[in-house]
Amino acid sequence: MSAASINGITIGYDDAGAAENVLVLVHGHPFDRSMWRPQVEEILRKGWRAVAPDLRGYGESSVVPGKTTLDVFATDIATLLDQLKIQEIDESAGAHPYRIGAVDRRTISLGANIFR
C-alpha cells in the first residue's frame, strides 16, 4: 500500500503499472480500493496503469468528522494525481468526457472499453 498526505489527511492508494495510459478506479460506498484488485491484473495485461485511491473515510484513508461532499473527494483525487505527476487520464476512445469537479484541469472519460 502507498499513502499520500493530501489536504491535511492521509490517502491510501494502489498504483500499478507504468504505462502512459492511466485508468483511475474510484470505489463507491461502502467499499474501498480493494474492490478493484481482481480487475487490476487484466488492466495491466491490456497495457494500462491503474491508480485506485481510498476515498477519505474509507479503507486506509483518514476518517474525518462530518459529511464529505463530492467536490472534496474530487479535490483529493486531483491532488493525488498531481502528486503522482499524472497529467492526463485516457480511458477509451469514444467514451463521454467528464471533469473531476470544477477543480481539475484534466479531462477524464467514463465507460472504458478496455476489456473488449
C-alpha positions in Angstrom: 0.0 0.0 0.0 1.1 3.5 -0.7 -0.1 6.6 1.1 0.0 10.3 0.3 -0.5 13.3 2.5 -3.3 15.3 0.8 -5.3 18.3 2.0 -4.4 17.6 5.6 -5.2 13.9 5.6 -3.7 10.6 4.5 -5.0 8.9 1.4 -4.2 5.2 0.9 -3.9 4.1 -2.7 -2.6 1.4 -5.1 -0.6 2.4 -8.2 0.2 -0.5 -10.5 1.9 -0.4 -13.9 4.0 2.2 -15.7 2.0 2.6 -18.9 1.3 6.0 -20.4 -2.5 5.4 -20.3 -3.9 5.7 -16.8 -7.2 4.3 -15.5 -8.3 5.8 -12.2 -10.5 3.3 -10.3 -12.8 5.0 -7.7 -14.8 2.9 -5.4 -18.3 3.5 -4.2 -19.9 3.4 -0.7 -19.4 1.3 1.4 -16.3 -0.2 -0.3 -12.6 0.7 -0.6 -10.0 0.3 -3.2 -9.6 -3.4 -2.6 -12.8 -3.9 -4.7 -10.7 -3.3 -7.8 -7.9 -5.7 -7.1 -9.4 -8.6 -9.2 -9.5 -6.3 -12.2 -6.1 -4.7 -11.9 -4.2 -7.8 -13.4 -6.4 -7.6 -16.5 -6.0 -3.8 -16.7 -2.2 -4.2 -16.6 -2.3 -7.0 -19.2 -4.1 -4.6 -21.5 -1.2 -2.2 -21.2 -2.7 0.4 -18.7 -1.6 1.9 -15.5 -4.1 1.6 -12.7 -4.5 4.0 -9.8 -7.0 3.1 -7.1 -7.3 5.5 -4.1 -9.3 5.0 -0.9 -11.6 8.0 -0.6 -11.4 9.9 2.7 -13.1 8.0 5.4 -12.7 4.6 3.6 -10.2 1.8 3.7 -6.7 3.1 4.8 -7.5 6.8 4.3 -8.1 9.2 7.2 -11.5 9.4 8.8 -12.7 13.0 9.1 -15.7 14.3 11.2 -18.9 15.4 9.4 -20.0 14.9 5.9 -17.7 14.9 2.9 -19.1 16.3 -0.3 -18.3 15.0 -3.8 -16.2 18.1 -4.6 -13.9 17.3 -1.7 -13.5 13.7 -2.9 -12.7 15.1 -6.4 -10.2 17.6 -5.0 -8.4 14.7 -3.1 -8.2 12.6 -6.3 -7.0 15.6 -8.4 -4.3 16.3 -5.8 -3.2 12.7 -5.7 -2.9 12.7 -9.4 -0.8 15.8 -9.2 1.5 14.2 -6.7 1.8 11.2 -9.0 2.6 13.5 -11.9 -0.3 12.2 -13.9 -1.3 15.0 -16.3 -3.9 13.2 -18.4 -6.3 10.3 -18.0 -7.4 8.5 -21.1 -9.9 5.7 -20.5 -11.1 4.8 -24.0 -11.9 6.2 -27.4 -15.5 7.2 -27.8 -16.3 7.5 -24.1 -18.1 10.6 -22.9 -15.7 13.2 -21.4 -16.3 14.5 -17.9 -14.3 16.6 -15.5 -13.5 15.7 -11.9 -15.5 18.6 -10.4 -14.6 22.2 -11.2 -11.2 21.8 -9.5 -9.4 19.6 -12.1 -7.9 20.6 -15.4 -7.6 17.0 -16.7 -10.4 15.5 -18.7 -11.4 12.0 -17.9 -13.9 9.7 -19.6 -16.2 7.2 -18.1 -17.2 3.8 -19.6 -13.9 2.5 -20.6 -13.9 -0.3 -23.2 -10.5 -1.8 -22.3 -12.0 -5.2 -21.6 -13.3 -5.9 -25.1 
